[in-house]
Amino acid sequence: MKKTMKKLASLLFVSLLAGAITLGAYKLFVEEESQQIVTKTQESPYIPNYIPATYNAAASAGIDFTEAAERTLNGVVHVKNVQTFMQPRNMMEYLRGGGESGRGIVGAGSGVIISGDGYIVTNNHVIDGASEVQVTLNDNRDYMAKIVGRDEKADIALLKVDSEDELPYIPFGDSDATKVGEWVLAVGNPFNLTSTVTAGIISAKARDIDERDRNYQSFIQTDAAINPGNSGGALVNIHGELVGINTAITSQTGSYVGYAFAVPSNNTRKIVEDIMQFGSVQKGILGVRGGDVNPILAEEEGINTLEGFYVAGVEDESGAQKAGLQSGDVIKQIDNIKITKFADLSGYISSKRPDDVVQVSVLRNDKLMTLPVKLVKTNTYDIKRLGIQVKTASKKELKSNNADNGVVITQPLTREMARFKGLIGRVISEMNDEKIYSVEDVKRIMDNQSIDEPISIVFLDENGERNRFIFD
């Protein structure tokens, strides 16, 4: 009996020992390995959304944003678009366009004070259609602003407020001197939150964000966070100098996802100075037609470069023609600005005025030469109701079209008009039964034209035959 009890005790001890060893081995090898796998997964999560960069690199490099922020916060204002409207009380008033009048804020954005005497720059779309413009400073002072002038194509507007005290302002910087990778701050009022500063870098320059837009804008691209309400605000460098006016974002949601764009300060400054000095924007042109160099074009034309602007044609009586530019030339540089695409060219020329002389470096027969070109005043006008752009016809263009007077269609402004083949180069000789001789005549007629009145146009075909069209 004793022997039997001893055997059972021995078996029980061995069983407990084996169980302890098994449990210990599991804890040591299996469970610990599982914990390591979980920890590794947590350290490397997959995040599909855009995450703004941290600025540890800037801090470690000794870059301090606080000084630039302090210099610029008070120079950025809140701009409010106030419009009047009619509130019909019944169906009869609605059909007659009547009712009680009211007024309210229909939109808001930002603006940048550029001088101590109260001149403010903002985006044209921020104040478009406003009957009144209200401006609120960072210290909560309110002003009524006057719209001094605007450039719809560049989306820039100039405002003026009257103040007894000198206002804090942000000085202009040189946007041409900015570099990709340079730190910048975006200052504005996103979502009606006043005095907001975000930081980022310049991601690209001379960016054309809409290839269908024939205005060929040239933007600074940044990854500094810009949201609705930032429009018209300041893009500044670390010295607190204005290098751009924040204008647009590219986003499927309408909010910031890593891409934002600003009108370069050099272009903005030129627009502002033109409005203040001349009352309107003075635009100079080279007088060339063409497009970006690409591999297909380079192979077809035997061009030994893949960057630049290819000159397909030269305008009659233009500065380019007088300077000796020819079809087949590739523009590689203007002054000290490298030209890799048309946005580089259009962006720089937009900062110049008529009669300015620029040094144009072109590649011709594999040889680089520099030609001084005097810019001429643009003589184009956009007939938005018709979706076309016209210019004053030269004597050569009138002769080739068997015309005595008229303007020439230079390009369509809409995709609908772009479908009409042979539209470019046609002469319009009459509008509303009146002979026209220049774009000034066209502008005068359109300014006096009511939006609900039809427009009568006389086109001349390639044989000089008159063709009348009426647009409702």
C-alpha positions in Angstrom: 0.0 0.0 0.0 2.8 2.3 0.9 4.6 1.5 -2.4 1.4 2.3 -4.3 1.0 5.7 -2.5 4.7 6.5 -3.3 4.1 5.8 -7.0 1.0 8.0 -7.2 2.9 10.8 -5.4 5.8 10.4 -7.9 3.4 10.5 -10.9 1.7 13.6 -9.5 5.0 15.4 -9.0 6.2 14.5 -12.5 2.8 15.7 -14.0 3.0 19.0 -12.1 6.7 19.5 -13.1 5.9 18.8 -16.8 3.0 21.2 -16.7 5.2 23.9 -15.2 7.9 23.3 -17.8 5.3 23.4 -20.6 3.7 26.7 -19.3 7.2 28.3 -18.8 8.3 27.3 -22.3 5.1 28.8 -23.8 5.6 32.0 -21.8 9.2 32.2 -22.8 9.1 31.4 -26.5 5.5 31.7 -27.8 3.9 34.5 -25.9 7.0 36.7 -25.9 7.3 36.4 -29.7 3.7 37.3 -30.1 4.2 40.5 -28.1 7.1 41.5 -30.2 5.0 41.2 -33.4 2.3 43.4 -31.9 4.8 46.1 -30.9 6.4 46.1 -34.3 3.0 46.6 -36.0 2.2 49.5 -33.7 5.5 51.2 -34.5 4.8 51.2 -38.3 1.1 52.0 -38.8 -0.2 52.6 -42.3 -1.6 56.1 -42.6 -3.1 56.9 -46.1 -3.9 60.6 -45.5 -1.6 63.5 -46.0 0.3 64.4 -42.8 1.9 67.9 -42.6 5.6 67.8 -42.0 7.0 68.4 -38.6 9.4 71.2 -38.1 12.1 69.6 -36.0 14.4 70.0 -39.0 13.8 73.7 -39.0 14.3 74.0 -35.3 17.5 71.9 -35.4 18.8 74.2 -38.1 18.2 77.2 -36.0 15.3 78.5 -38.0 12.8 80.4 -35.8 9.3 81.2 -37.2 8.2 83.3 -34.2 9.9 86.5 -35.5 8.3 86.3 -38.9 5.0 85.5 -37.4 5.2 88.5 -35.0 6.1 90.8 -37.9 3.2 89.7 -40.2 0.2 88.9 -38.0 -0.9 92.5 -37.6 -0.4 93.1 -41.3 -3.1 90.6 -42.3 -6.7 91.5 -42.1 -10.1 89.8 -42.3 -12.0 90.9 -45.4 -15.8 90.5 -45.5 -17.9 90.6 -48.7 -21.2 92.4 -48.0 -24.0 92.3 -50.6 -27.5 93.7 -50.9 -30.3 91.4 -51.9 -34.1 91.4 -52.4 -36.3 89.1 -50.3 -39.6 88.6 -52.0 -42.6 88.1 -49.7 -44.8 86.4 -52.2 -44.8 84.8 -55.7 -45.8 88.0 -57.4 -42.8 89.9 -55.9 -40.6 87.0 -56.8 -41.7 87.1 -60.5 -41.2 90.9 -60.6 -37.9 90.8 -58.9 -39.2 92.8 -56.0 -39.4 92.4 -52.3 -37.8 93.8 -49.2 -34.2 94.7 -49.6 -31.6 93.3 -47.2 -27.9 93.1 -46.8 -25.5 90.5 -45.4 -22.1 88.9 -45.5 -22.0 86.4 -48.3 -18.3 85.6 -48.2 -15.1 86.3 -46.3 -11.3 86.0 -46.8 -8.1 87.6 -46.0 -6.1 90.7 -47.1 -2.6 92.0 -46.7 -1.8 95.6 -45.7 1.0 96.7 -48.0 1.4 100.3 -46.9 1.0 102.3 -43.8 -1.6 104.6 -45.4 -4.1 101.8 -45.8 -3.7 100.0 -49.1 -4.7 96.4 -48.9 -4.2 93.5 -51.4 -6.7 90.6 -51.5 -8.0 88.2 -54.1 -10.6 89.5 -56.6 -12.9 86.5 -55.9 -13.0 87.5 -52.2 -14.7 90.8 -53.0 -16.4 89.9 -56.3 -20.0 91.3 -56.4 -19.7 93.2 -53.1 -21.7 96.3 -52.5 -19.6 96.9 -49.4 -16.3 95.6 -48.2 -15.6 95.4 -44.5 -12.1 95.1 -43.1 -11.2 93.9 -39.6 -7.7 94.4 -38.3 -5.9 91.9 -36.0 -6.6 94.3 -33.1 -10.4 94.2 -33.9 -10.6 97.7 -35.5 -13.2 97.8 -38.3 -13.1 99.8 -41.5 -15.1 100.2 -44.6 -12.8 99.7 -47.6 -13.0 101.2 -51.1 -12.2 99.0 -54.1 -9.5 100.9 -56.0 -9.0 98.4 -58.8 -8.7 94.8 -59.8 -7.2 92.3 -62.2 -9.7 89.5 -62.7 -7.2 87.2 -64.6 -4.6 87.4 -61.9 -7.3 87.3 -59.2 -5.8 90.3 -57.5 -7.8 93.3 -56.1 -6.6 96.5 -54.4 -8.5 98.0 -51.5 -8.0 101.3 -49.5 -9.1 102.1 -46.0 -8.7 105.5 -44.3 -7.2 105.5 -40.9 -5.9 108.3 -38.7 -3.0 106.1 -37.5 -0.4 104.5 -39.6 -1.2 100.8 -40.1 1.2 97.9 -39.7 2.1 96.5 -43.1 4.1 93.7 -44.7 6.9 94.7 -47.1 7.2 93.1 -50.5 9.9 90.5 -51.0 11.4 89.2 -54.3 9.4 86.2 -55.4 11.8 85.5 -58.2 14.6 85.0 -55.6 12.6 82.3 -53.7 13.8 78.7 -54.0 12.1 75.4 -53.9 12.5 74.0 -50.5 12.6 77.4 -48.8 10.6 77.8 -45.6 7.5 80.0 -45.8 4.5 80.9 -43.6 0.9 81.3 -44.6 -1.0 84.0 -42.6 -4.7 84.4 -42.9 -8.2 83.7 -41.5 -9.3 80.2 -42.4 -12.8 79.2 -41.5 -13.2 82.7 -39.9 -10.5 81.9 -37.4 -8.5 85.1 -37.1 -4.7 85.4 -37.0 -3.8 81.9 -38.1 -0.2 81.0 -39.1 0.9 77.8 -40.7 4.3 76.8 -41.9 5.7 74.8 -44.8 8.1 75.0 -47.8 7.9 76.2 -51.3 7.0 73.0 -53.2 7.3 74.3 -56.8 7.4 77.6 -58.7 5.7 78.7 -62.0 2.9 76.2 -61.5 0.0 76.2 -63.9 -2.8 74.5 -62.0 -5.4 74.4 -64.8 -4.2 73.5 -68.3 -7.7 74.3 -69.6 -7.4 77.9 -68.3 -6.0 79.9 -71.2 -4.9 82.8 -68.9 -1.8 80.7 -68.1 -1.4 81.6 -64.5 2.0 81.0 -62.9 1.7 80.2 -59.1 4.0 79.5 -56.2 3.1 76.0 -54.8 3.4 75.4 -51.1 2.6 72.8 -48.6 1.8 75.3 -45.9 -1.8 74.6 -44.9 -4.2 76.9 -46.7 -8.0 76.5 -46.2 -11.2 78.4 -47.2 -10.8 81.9 -45.7 -7.0 82.0 -46.3 -7.7 83.5 -49.8 -6.0 86.9 -50.1 -3.7 86.2 -47.2 0.0 86.5 -47.0 2.7 84.0 -47.9 5.9 85.3 -46.3 9.5 84.1 -46.0 11.3 83.7 -42.7 12.3 87.3 -42.8 8.6 88.4 -42.7 8.7 89.6 -46.4 5.7 89.1 -48.7 6.5 86.6 -51.4 2.9 85.6 -52.5 -0.8 86.2 -52.1 -2.5 82.9 -51.1 -5.1 82.2 -53.7 -6.2 78.6 -54.3 -6.0 75.0 -53.1 -6.4 71.7 -55.1 -8.6 69.4 -53.1 -11.5 66.9 -53.7 -12.9 67.9 -50.3 -12.6 71.7 -50.5 -10.1 71.7 -47.6 -6.3 71.5 -47.5 -4.7 68.2 -48.5 -1.1 69.3 -49.1 -1.3 71.5 -52.2 -1.8 75.3 -52.1 -1.0 78.1 -54.4 -0.1 81.8 -54.3 0.2 84.6 -56.8 3.9 85.6 -56.8 4.7 88.9 -55.0 6.5 90.4 -58.0 3.4 90.0 -60.1 1.2 91.3 -57.4 3.4 94.4 -56.8 3.4 95.2 -60.5 -0.5 95.0 -60.7 -0.8 97.2 -57.6 1.6 99.8 -59.0 -0.2 99.8 -62.3 -3.6 100.4 -60.7 -2.2 103.2 -58.5 -0.3 104.9 -61.3 -2.4 104.2 -64.4 -5.8 103.2 -63.0 -5.6 99.8 -64.9 -3.1 97.0 -65.4 -0.5 97.6 -68.1 0.4 94.3 -69.8 3.3 93.8 -72.1 3.8 90.9 -74.5 6.7 89.3 -76.3 4.7 88.6 -79.4 5.3 84.9 -79.8 3.1 81.8 -80.2 4.0 78.2 -79.4 4.2 75.8 -76.5 6.3 73.7 -74.2 9.1 71.6 -75.7 8.3 67.8 -75.2 10.0 64.6 -76.5 7.6 64.3 -79.5 8.1 67.9 -80.6 11.9 67.6 -80.1 12.0 64.6 -82.3 9.8 66.1 -85.0 11.7 69.4 -85.2 15.2 68.0 -84.5 15.6 70.0 -81.3 18.4 68.9 -79.0 16.7 70.0 -75.7 13.7 68.9 -73.8 13.2 72.1 -71.8 12.1 75.5 -73.0 9.4 77.3 -74.9 9.1 76.5 -78.6 8.4 79.4 -80.9 5.8 78.3 -83.5 5.1 81.8 -84.8 6.0 85.5 -84.3 3.3 88.2 -84.2 3.5 91.0 -86.8 4.8 94.3 -85.5 5.7 92.8 -82.2 8.9 93.3 -80.2 9.9 89.7 -80.9 9.6 90.3 -84.6 11.6 93.5 -84.4 14.3 91.8 -82.3 14.7 89.0 -84.8 13.0 86.0 -83.1 12.1 83.3 -85.5 9.8 80.3 -85.8 11.7 77.3 -84.6 13.6 79.1 -81.8 13.5 77.7 -78.3 13.5 80.3 -75.5 15.7 79.0 -72.8 16.1 82.1 -70.5 14.7 85.6 -70.1 17.0 87.9 -68.1 18.1 85.7 -65.2 15.0 83.5 -65.2 15.4 80.0 -66.6 12.6 79.0 -69.0 11.6 75.3 -68.9 7.9 75.7 -69.8 5.4 78.4 -70.8 4.4 79.1 -67.2 8.0 80.3 -66.5 7.8 82.7 -69.4 4.2 84.0 -68.8 4.9 84.4 -65.1 8.0 86.5 -65.6 6.5 88.6 -68.4 3.5 89.3 -66.3 5.8 91.2 -63.9 6.9 93.5 -66.7 5.3 96.5 -68.4 5.1 97.7 -72.0 8.3 99.2 -73.3 10.4 97.2 -70.8 13.4 95.5 -72.5 14.2 91.9 -71.6 17.1 89.8 -72.7 15.8 86.7 -74.4 18.2 83.7 -74.8 17.1 81.4 -77.6 18.5 78.1 -79.0 18.7 78.3 -82.7 20.4 75.6 -84.8 22.0 74.3 -81.6 23.5 77.7 -80.9 22.6 79.9 -78.0 22.1 83.6 -78.7 20.7 86.5 -76.7 18.3 89.1 -78.2 17.0 92.2 -76.5 13.2 92.4 -76.9 11.1 95.5 -76.2 7.7 94.5 -74.9 4.7 96.0 -76.6 1.4 96.7 -75.0 -1.1 93.9 -75.3 -3.9 94.8 -77.6 -6.2 91.9 -76.8 -9.7 91.8 -75.3 -11.8 89.0 -74.0 -15.4 88.9 -75.3 -16.6 86.7 -72.5 -20.2 86.5 -73.8 -18.9 85.0 -77.0 -16.1 83.0 -75.5 -13.4 84.4 -77.7 -10.4 86.7 -77.4 -9.6 89.3 -80.1 -6.8 91.7 -80.9 -6.4 94.7 -83.2 -5.6 93.5 -86.7 -2.3 94.5 -88.3 -2.1 95.8 -91.8 -0.7 92.4 -93.0 -3.6 90.5 -91.3 -6.2 92.8 -92.8 -4.7 92.4 -96.3 -4.5 88.6 -96.0 -8.2 88.5 -95.1 -9.3 90.9 -97.8 -10.5 93.3 -95.0 -10.4 97.0 -94.7 -11.0 97.1 -90.9 -11.6 94.8 -88.0 -10.1 92.7 -85.1 -8.7 89.3 -85.3 -9.8 86.3 -83.2 -6.6 85.1 -81.4 -8.0 82.2 -79.3 -11.1 80.6 -77.9 -11.8 81.1 -74.2 -14.1 78.1 -73.8 -14.0 74.5 -74.8 -17.3 75.0 -76.7 -15.7 77.7 -78.9 -12.5 75.6 -79.3 -14.4 73.0 -81.2 -14.9 75.4 -84.1 -12.0 74.7 -86.5 -10.5 77.7 -88.3 -11.8 80.2 -85.7 -8.4 81.6 -85.0 -7.3 84.2 -87.5 -10.9 85.2 -88.6 -11.6 88.9 -88.8 -14.6 90.5 -87.1 -15.4 93.7 -89.1 -18.7 94.8 -87.5 -20.5 94.6 -84.2 -24.1 95.7 -83.8 -24.0 97.2 -87.3 -21.0 99.4 -86.4 -17.6 99.1 -88.1 -14.8 98.3 -85.7 -11.1 99.2 -86.0 -9.6 98.2 -82.7 -10.1 96.3 -79.4 -11.0 99.7 -77.9 -14.1 99.8 -80.2 -15.0 96.2 -79.1 -14.7 97.1 -75.5 -16.8 100.3 -75.8 -19.6 98.4 -77.5 -19.5 95.6 -75.0 -19.5 98.0 -72.1 -22.7 99.7 -73.4 -24.3 96.3 -74.2 -27.0 95.0 -71.8 -26.6 91.4 -70.8 -30.1 90.6 -72.2 -29.6 92.3 -75.6 -28.5 90.2 -78.6 -25.1 90.9 -80.2 -24.8 91.1 -83.9 -21.3 90.1 -85.3 -20.0 90.2 -88.9 -17.3 87.7 -89.7 -15.2 87.6 -92.8 -14.3 84.2 -94.2 -11.0 83.4 -96.0 -12.5 84.9 -99.2 -13.5 88.1 -97.6 -17.2 87.2 -97.7 -19.4 88.7 -95.0 -21.2 86.3 -92.6 -23.5 87.7 -90.0 -24.3 85.9 -86.7 -26.6 87.0 -83.9 -25.8 85.8 -80.4 -28.6 85.9 -77.8 
